Amino acid sequence: MTARPAPQMRLVWLAVFAGLPALTLAGLSASWILPGAAVLAVCVAIAIFDLIGGERRLERVELELPEVLRLTKNVGGALAITIRNGCGADRPLRLAVPLPEGIESPERGREITAPPGASRVDWPCTGTSRGDHPLDRIHLECSSPLGLWSVRAAKLCACQLRIYPNLRDHATAALFLKMAAPGFRLRRQVGKGREFDNLRHYVPGDKFEDIHWKATARRAFPVVKLYRVEHAQEVYAVIDSSRLSARPGILDSYVDAALHLALVAERQGDRFGLVTFSDRTHRFVRAKSGLDHFRLCRETIYNLRAERVSPDFREVFTSLQLNLRRRCLLVFFTSLDDTLLAETFERDVPLVARRHLVLVNITENDSMRPLFSGEPPESVDSLYTGLAGQMLRNRMRRLQIGLEQRGVHLSLVTPGSIKTQVTTAYLDVKRRQVL
């Protein structure tokens, strides 16, 4: 800590009413040189000793902050600052917290009076950007004993402001209602289920595809397999954090939708897993259930950042193929408006589509707007821009048809309604028993 003194008006008045007259008299007469120098020396000594006293006052004040402060994005919170005053009297202080980028506060500075011992100050703050934001110093100011100086210093600290994604919206809040949402209807499940339950004797009318041929050979009479509706399927959110996800709002919407999907899967009795990748697979969280597992998934992706690299789809497909032995639902969050990336994804996705069910979510942006939607173009440039958007949309449609031929469903989602769209697709898979 390095103290930085700032002169106050009392020091100016001391110089005006004591130092300046002494210098003036010493300049007018030689007999006043020694008395003038003595007065000036006394003034300087008073200022120096007062400055030393102010620095000692500041040294006796200590600040303590929590190691980690957890906040929710766009939800107000408070940073608890503990002030330990080692002096024996109340000490007026001025406090300023230089919050890092991504953290906002309505206050820039605050004047407080710290009593002897420990006291607490709650500094309001709001996180506007998810992730970790380190706070390494707090600025403190106090006056010297005679009030000639204001001594300022930056108190070093080590506090991590951790901003989590905001799931406090209507779509997520509806998951915690004890009754079904208004307007929802019960729909019967299609299919007989795919999870093996038991064996029984063959009876006329059973399908030949249900015959268990090995058990039939061992028992010397036909045996068929019984299935039940799956209640503990595995759902994985696969998030692309490469260069195309660095566009404003894209990666944040992926993170919010993935955590929302985890809550929905928990309510449905399924297990949820998480995969993040760019030019390689970064994190792989195996599917489980429970509140502790949801917290693990949140800790895994709350600080996810986009990297300026191209995604390697073959590498992530190979990693999924090696780690997932059971048939799973893979929900991809990626961007395929780049022609080369779209061709690579379409070529390599059969590596996982043969065994798993794959849903792909692509964020729809303004560049994909149909040509004849909205207001008429105002200029030739806007006309060509709309034409480019229509061509991109046509390419997305061709990609969608090509992926459907490989058993992969592609959806164009918007950041504002991505949670609802992803949840609807997942529940439709559950209803139709296609997993």
C-alpha positions as CSV (number, residue, x, y, z in Angstrom):
1,M,0.0,0.0,0.0
2,T,1.4,3.4,-1.1
3,A,-0.2,6.4,0.5
4,R,-0.8,9.4,-1.7
5,P,-1.3,12.7,0.2
6,A,-3.6,15.5,-1.1
7,P,-3.3,19.0,0.4
8,Q,-6.5,20.5,2.0
9,M,-7.6,24.0,2.5
10,R,-6.2,24.1,6.0
11,L,-2.8,23.6,4.6
12,V,-3.4,26.5,2.2
13,W,-4.5,28.8,5.0
14,L,-1.5,27.8,7.1
15,A,0.8,28.8,4.2
16,V,-1.1,32.0,3.5
17,F,-1.3,33.3,7.1
18,A,2.0,31.9,8.4
19,G,4.4,31.0,5.7
20,L,3.8,33.8,3.3
21,P,4.1,36.6,5.9
22,A,7.3,35.1,7.3
23,L,8.8,35.0,3.8
24,T,7.7,38.6,3.1
25,L,9.2,39.9,6.3
26,A,12.5,38.1,5.7
27,G,12.7,39.7,2.3
28,L,12.0,43.2,3.6
29,S,14.7,43.2,6.3
30,A,17.8,41.2,7.0
31,S,16.9,41.2,10.7
32,W,13.8,39.2,10.0
33,I,15.5,36.4,8.1
34,L,16.1,34.1,11.1
35,P,12.6,34.6,12.7
36,G,11.0,34.2,9.2
37,A,13.0,31.0,8.6
38,A,12.1,29.7,12.0
39,V,8.4,30.3,11.4
40,L,8.6,28.7,8.0
41,A,10.4,25.7,9.4
42,V,7.7,25.3,12.1
43,C,5.0,25.4,9.4
44,V,6.9,22.7,7.4
45,A,7.4,20.6,10.5
46,I,3.7,20.8,11.4
47,A,2.7,19.8,7.8
48,I,5.2,16.8,7.8
49,F,4.2,15.5,11.2
50,D,0.5,15.9,10.4
51,L,1.1,13.9,7.1
52,I,2.8,11.2,9.1
53,G,-0.1,11.0,11.5
54,G,-2.5,10.7,8.6
55,E,-0.5,7.8,7.1
56,R,-0.5,6.0,10.5
57,R,-4.3,6.5,10.7
58,L,-4.7,4.9,7.3
59,E,-2.4,2.0,8.2
60,R,-4.6,1.1,11.2
61,V,-7.6,0.7,9.0
62,E,-7.9,-2.8,7.4
63,L,-10.5,-4.0,4.9
64,E,-11.7,-7.6,4.5
65,L,-13.7,-8.9,1.5
66,P,-15.2,-12.4,0.9
67,E,-13.0,-14.6,-1.3
68,V,-16.0,-15.3,-3.7
69,L,-19.2,-13.3,-4.1
70,R,-21.8,-15.1,-6.1
71,L,-24.4,-13.0,-8.0
72,T,-27.0,-13.6,-10.7
73,K,-26.8,-11.7,-14.0
74,N,-28.9,-8.5,-14.0
75,V,-30.0,-9.1,-10.4
76,G,-28.9,-6.7,-7.8
77,G,-26.6,-7.8,-4.9
78,A,-24.3,-6.4,-2.3
79,L,-20.6,-6.7,-1.7
80,A,-19.9,-7.0,2.1
81,I,-16.9,-5.0,3.1
82,T,-15.6,-5.5,6.7
83,I,-13.7,-2.4,8.0
84,R,-11.4,-3.0,11.0
85,N,-10.6,0.3,12.7
86,G,-7.5,-0.1,14.9
87,C,-7.8,3.4,16.3
88,G,-9.5,4.1,19.6
89,A,-12.0,6.6,18.2
90,D,-14.5,6.9,15.4
91,R,-12.7,7.5,12.1
92,P,-14.3,9.4,9.2
93,L,-13.4,7.7,5.9
94,R,-14.1,7.9,2.3
95,L,-14.6,4.7,0.4
96,A,-14.5,4.0,-3.4
97,V,-14.7,0.5,-5.0
98,P,-13.3,0.3,-8.6
99,L,-15.6,-2.5,-9.8
100,P,-14.3,-4.5,-12.8
101,E,-15.8,-4.4,-16.3
102,G,-19.1,-6.3,-16.3
103,I,-20.1,-5.1,-12.8
104,E,-22.1,-1.9,-12.2
105,S,-22.9,0.1,-9.1
106,P,-25.0,3.2,-8.5
107,E,-22.4,4.5,-6.2
108,R,-18.9,5.8,-7.0
109,G,-17.9,6.8,-3.5
110,R,-19.2,6.9,0.0
111,E,-18.4,8.8,3.1
112,I,-18.6,6.7,6.3
113,T,-17.6,6.9,9.9
114,A,-15.9,3.7,11.1
115,P,-16.3,3.0,14.8
116,P,-13.5,1.3,16.7
117,G,-13.3,-2.4,16.0
118,A,-15.1,-4.2,13.1
119,S,-17.9,-2.7,11.1
120,R,-19.6,-3.7,7.8
121,V,-20.5,-1.8,4.7
122,D,-22.7,-3.3,2.0
123,W,-21.7,-1.9,-1.4
124,P,-24.5,-2.4,-4.0
125,C,-23.5,-4.0,-7.3
126,T,-25.1,-5.7,-10.3
127,G,-23.5,-8.1,-12.7
128,T,-24.2,-7.4,-16.3
129,S,-21.8,-10.1,-17.8
130,R,-21.6,-13.7,-16.6
131,G,-18.3,-15.2,-15.6
132,D,-15.5,-14.4,-13.1
133,H,-14.6,-10.7,-12.4
134,P,-11.6,-10.2,-10.1
135,L,-11.6,-7.3,-7.7
136,D,-8.0,-6.6,-6.5
137,R,-8.2,-3.2,-4.7
138,I,-10.4,-0.7,-2.8
139,H,-9.5,3.0,-2.5
140,L,-9.6,4.5,0.9
141,E,-9.2,8.1,2.1
142,C,-8.9,9.6,5.6
143,S,-7.9,13.0,6.9
144,S,-4.8,13.8,9.0
145,P,-5.1,14.7,12.7
146,L,-4.9,18.5,12.0
147,G,-6.9,18.2,8.7
148,L,-4.0,19.6,6.6
149,W,-3.9,16.5,4.4
150,S,-6.2,13.8,2.9
151,V,-4.3,10.6,2.8
152,R,-5.3,8.2,0.1
153,A,-4.3,4.6,-0.5
154,A,-5.4,1.5,-2.5
155,K,-6.0,-1.4,-0.1
156,L,-5.1,-4.6,-1.9
157,C,-7.7,-7.4,-1.7
158,A,-8.5,-10.7,-3.5
159,C,-12.2,-11.0,-4.2
160,Q,-13.8,-12.9,-7.1
161,L,-17.1,-11.7,-8.3
162,R,-18.8,-14.7,-9.8
163,I,-21.8,-13.9,-12.1
164,Y,-24.1,-16.8,-12.9
165,P,-26.6,-17.0,-15.8
166,N,-30.0,-15.5,-15.0
167,L,-32.7,-18.2,-14.9
168,R,-35.3,-16.0,-13.3
169,D,-37.7,-15.7,-16.2
170,H,-41.2,-17.0,-16.8
171,A,-40.1,-20.0,-18.8
172,T,-37.9,-21.3,-16.0
173,A,-40.2,-20.3,-13.2
174,A,-43.0,-22.3,-14.7
175,L,-41.0,-25.5,-14.0
176,F,-41.4,-25.0,-10.3
177,L,-45.1,-24.7,-10.2
178,K,-46.9,-27.5,-8.4
179,M,-49.6,-27.7,-11.1
180,A,-49.4,-27.8,-14.8
181,A,-49.3,-24.5,-16.7
182,P,-52.6,-23.1,-17.9
183,G,-53.5,-24.2,-21.4
184,F,-51.4,-27.4,-21.3
185,R,-53.2,-30.7,-22.1
186,L,-52.3,-34.2,-21.4
187,R,-51.3,-36.1,-24.5
188,R,-50.8,-39.8,-24.8
189,Q,-47.4,-41.2,-25.4
190,V,-46.8,-42.9,-28.8
191,G,-45.0,-46.2,-28.9
192,K,-44.3,-49.1,-26.6
193,G,-41.0,-47.9,-25.2
194,R,-37.5,-49.1,-25.9
195,E,-36.1,-50.0,-22.5
196,F,-35.9,-53.8,-21.9
197,D,-38.1,-55.0,-19.1
198,N,-38.6,-58.8,-19.1
199,L,-39.1,-62.0,-21.2
200,R,-42.2,-64.1,-21.6
201,H,-43.6,-66.9,-23.7
202,Y,-44.6,-66.2,-27.3
203,V,-48.3,-65.9,-27.9
204,P,-50.0,-65.6,-31.2
205,G,-50.1,-62.0,-32.4
206,D,-46.6,-61.0,-31.1
207,K,-44.3,-59.5,-33.6
208,F,-41.4,-61.5,-34.9
209,E,-39.1,-58.5,-34.3
210,D,-39.7,-58.9,-30.6
211,I,-38.5,-62.5,-30.4
212,H,-35.4,-63.0,-28.4
213,W,-33.6,-65.6,-30.5
214,K,-30.8,-66.5,-28.1
215,A,-33.3,-67.2,-25.3
216,T,-35.5,-69.1,-27.7
217,A,-32.5,-71.3,-28.7
218,R,-31.6,-72.0,-25.0
219,R,-35.2,-72.8,-23.9
220,A,-36.3,-74.6,-27.1
221,F,-39.5,-72.6,-27.3
222,P,-40.3,-69.0,-28.6
223,V,-39.6,-66.2,-26.2
224,V,-40.3,-62.5,-26.8
225,K,-38.9,-59.4,-25.2
226,L,-41.1,-57.0,-23.2
227,Y,-40.3,-53.3,-23.2
228,R,-41.3,-50.4,-20.9
229,V,-41.4,-46.7,-21.3
230,E,-38.0,-45.1,-20.4
231,H,-38.0,-43.0,-17.3
232,A,-34.2,-42.3,-17.0
233,Q,-32.9,-41.3,-20.4
234,E,-29.7,-39.4,-20.9
235,V,-29.8,-35.9,-22.4
236,Y,-26.6,-34.0,-23.3
237,A,-26.3,-30.4,-24.2
238,V,-23.3,-29.9,-26.6
239,I,-22.3,-26.2,-26.7
240,D,-20.1,-24.7,-29.4
241,S,-17.8,-22.0,-28.0
242,S,-15.9,-21.3,-31.2
243,R,-15.6,-18.0,-33.2
244,L,-19.2,-17.9,-34.6
245,S,-20.5,-18.1,-31.0
246,A,-18.6,-14.9,-30.2
247,R,-21.3,-12.7,-31.8
248,P,-23.2,-10.7,-29.3
249,G,-25.8,-12.7,-27.3
250,I,-25.2,-16.0,-29.0
251,L,-23.1,-17.9,-26.4
252,D,-25.1,-16.4,-23.5
253,S,-28.4,-17.7,-25.0
254,Y,-26.7,-21.2,-25.4
255,V,-25.7,-21.2,-21.8
256,D,-29.1,-20.1,-20.6
257,A,-30.9,-22.7,-22.7
258,A,-28.6,-25.5,-21.6
259,L,-29.2,-24.8,-17.9
260,H,-32.9,-24.5,-18.6
261,L,-32.8,-27.9,-20.4
262,A,-31.1,-29.4,-17.3
263,L,-34.0,-28.3,-15.1
264,V,-36.6,-29.7,-17.5
265,A,-34.7,-33.0,-17.8
266,E,-34.7,-33.2,-14.0
267,R,-38.4,-32.6,-13.8
268,Q,-38.9,-35.4,-16.4
269,G,-36.8,-37.8,-14.5
270,D,-34.0,-37.9,-17.0
271,R,-30.2,-37.6,-16.5
272,F,-28.5,-34.5,-17.9
273,G,-24.9,-34.2,-19.2
274,L,-22.9,-31.4,-20.7
275,V,-20.2,-31.1,-23.4
276,T,-18.4,-27.9,-24.5
277,F,-16.1,-27.7,-27.5
278,S,-14.4,-25.4,-30.0
279,D,-11.4,-26.7,-31.9
280,R,-11.3,-29.5,-29.3
281,T,-13.5,-31.0,-26.6
282,H,-13.0,-28.8,-23.5
283,R,-15.3,-30.3,-20.8
284,F,-17.3,-33.5,-20.6
285,V,-19.7,-33.8,-17.7
286,R,-21.3,-37.3,-17.6
287,A,-25.1,-37.4,-17.3
288,K,-26.5,-37.6,-13.8
289,S,-29.4,-36.1,-11.9
290,G,-29.9,-34.2,-8.7
291,L,-29.4,-30.6,-7.5
292,D,-25.7,-31.2,-6.8
293,H,-25.2,-32.3,-10.4
294,F,-27.1,-29.2,-11.7
295,R,-24.7,-27.0,-9.7
296,L,-21.8,-28.8,-11.2
297,C,-23.1,-28.1,-14.7
298,R,-23.6,-24.5,-13.8
299,E,-20.1,-24.2,-12.4
300,T,-18.8,-25.8,-15.6
301,I,-20.3,-23.3,-18.1
302,Y,-21.0,-20.1,-16.1
303,N,-17.6,-18.7,-17.2
304,L,-17.6,-20.2,-20.7
305,R,-16.0,-17.9,-23.3
306,A,-15.9,-17.9,-27.0
307,E,-12.6,-18.6,-28.7
308,R,-11.4,-17.2,-32.0
309,V,-11.0,-20.6,-33.6
310,S,-13.0,-22.8,-36.0
311,P,-14.9,-25.7,-34.5
312,D,-13.7,-29.2,-35.1
313,F,-16.9,-31.3,-35.4
314,R,-15.1,-34.5,-36.2
315,E,-13.2,-34.3,-33.0
316,V,-16.2,-33.7,-30.8
317,F,-18.2,-36.4,-32.7
318,T,-15.4,-38.9,-32.1
319,S,-15.2,-38.0,-28.4
320,L,-19.0,-38.5,-28.0
321,Q,-18.8,-41.8,-29.8
322,L,-16.1,-43.0,-27.4
323,N,-17.6,-41.8,-24.2
324,L,-21.3,-42.5,-24.8
325,R,-22.2,-46.2,-25.0
326,R,-25.9,-45.8,-24.3
327,R,-28.2,-44.2,-26.8
328,C,-28.7,-40.6,-25.8
329,L,-30.3,-37.4,-26.9
330,L,-27.7,-34.9,-28.1
331,V,-28.9,-31.3,-28.2
332,F,-26.3,-29.3,-30.2
333,F,-26.1,-25.5,-29.8
334,T,-23.9,-24.2,-32.7
335,S,-23.8,-21.9,-35.8
336,L,-23.7,-23.3,-39.3
337,D,-24.2,-20.2,-41.4
338,D,-20.6,-20.7,-42.6
339,T,-20.7,-22.8,-45.8
340,L,-17.6,-24.8,-45.0
341,L,-18.7,-25.5,-41.4
342,A,-22.1,-26.6,-42.6
343,E,-20.6,-29.0,-45.1
344,T,-18.2,-30.4,-42.4
345,F,-21.0,-30.9,-39.9
346,E,-23.3,-32.6,-42.5
347,R,-20.5,-34.9,-43.6
348,D,-19.4,-36.0,-40.1
349,V,-22.6,-36.0,-38.1
350,P,-23.4,-39.7,-39.1
351,L,-20.6,-40.7,-36.7
352,V,-23.0,-40.1,-33.8
353,A,-26.4,-40.1,-35.6
354,R,-26.2,-43.9,-36.2
355,R,-26.4,-44.5,-32.4
356,H,-27.8,-41.4,-30.8
357,L,-30.7,-39.0,-31.5
358,V,-29.3,-35.6,-32.5
359,L,-31.1,-32.3,-32.4
360,V,-29.3,-29.2,-33.8
361,N,-30.2,-25.7,-32.8
362,I,-28.9,-22.8,-34.9
363,T,-29.5,-19.2,-33.9
364,E,-31.5,-17.3,-36.4
365,N,-30.1,-13.7,-36.9
366,D,-31.1,-10.8,-39.0
367,S,-28.9,-12.0,-41.9
368,M,-31.3,-14.9,-42.4
369,R,-34.4,-12.8,-42.9
370,P,-36.5,-13.7,-45.9
371,L,-36.3,-11.3,-48.8
372,F,-40.0,-10.3,-48.9
373,S,-40.6,-10.0,-45.2
374,G,-40.9,-6.7,-43.4
375,E,-40.6,-3.3,-44.9
376,P,-39.7,-2.8,-48.6
377,P,-36.0,-2.1,-49.2
378,E,-35.1,1.5,-49.0
379,S,-32.1,1.4,-51.3
380,V,-30.2,-0.9,-53.7
381,D,-27.7,-1.9,-51.0
382,S,-30.5,-3.0,-48.7
383,L,-32.0,-4.9,-51.5
384,Y,-28.8,-6.8,-52.1
385,T,-28.5,-7.4,-48.3
386,G,-32.0,-8.9,-48.3
387,L,-31.1,-11.0,-51.2
388,A,-28.0,-12.3,-49.4
389,G,-30.2,-13.1,-46.4
390,Q,-32.7,-15.1,-48.6
391,M,-29.8,-17.1,-50.1
392,L,-28.5,-17.9,-46.7
393,R,-32.0,-19.0,-45.6
394,N,-32.2,-21.2,-48.6
395,R,-28.9,-22.8,-47.8
396,M,-30.1,-23.4,-44.2
397,R,-33.2,-25.1,-45.7
398,R,-31.1,-27.4,-47.9
399,L,-28.9,-28.2,-44.9
400,Q,-32.1,-29.0,-42.9
401,I,-33.3,-31.4,-45.6
402,G,-29.9,-33.0,-45.9
403,L,-29.6,-33.6,-42.1
404,E,-33.2,-35.0,-41.9
405,Q,-32.1,-37.6,-44.4
406,R,-29.4,-38.6,-41.9
407,G,-31.9,-38.7,-39.0
408,V,-30.8,-35.3,-37.6
409,H,-33.4,-32.6,-36.8
410,L,-32.3,-29.0,-37.3
411,S,-34.2,-26.0,-35.9
412,L,-33.7,-22.3,-36.3
413,V,-34.1,-20.6,-32.9
414,T,-34.1,-17.1,-31.7
415,P,-32.2,-15.9,-28.6
416,G,-35.4,-14.5,-27.1
417,S,-37.3,-17.8,-27.2
418,I,-34.6,-20.4,-27.4
419,K,-35.5,-21.9,-24.0
420,T,-39.1,-22.5,-25.1
421,Q,-38.1,-23.9,-28.5
422,V,-35.5,-26.3,-27.1
423,T,-37.8,-27.5,-24.3
424,T,-40.7,-28.1,-26.8
425,A,-38.4,-30.2,-29.0
426,Y,-37.2,-32.2,-26.1
427,L,-40.7,-32.9,-24.7
428,D,-41.8,-33.9,-28.2
429,V,-39.0,-36.5,-28.3
430,K,-40.2,-37.8,-24.9
431,R,-43.8,-37.9,-26.0
432,R,-43.1,-39.8,-29.3
433,Q,-40.7,-42.2,-27.6
434,V,-38.2,-41.8,-30.4
435,L,-35.2,-42.0,-28.1
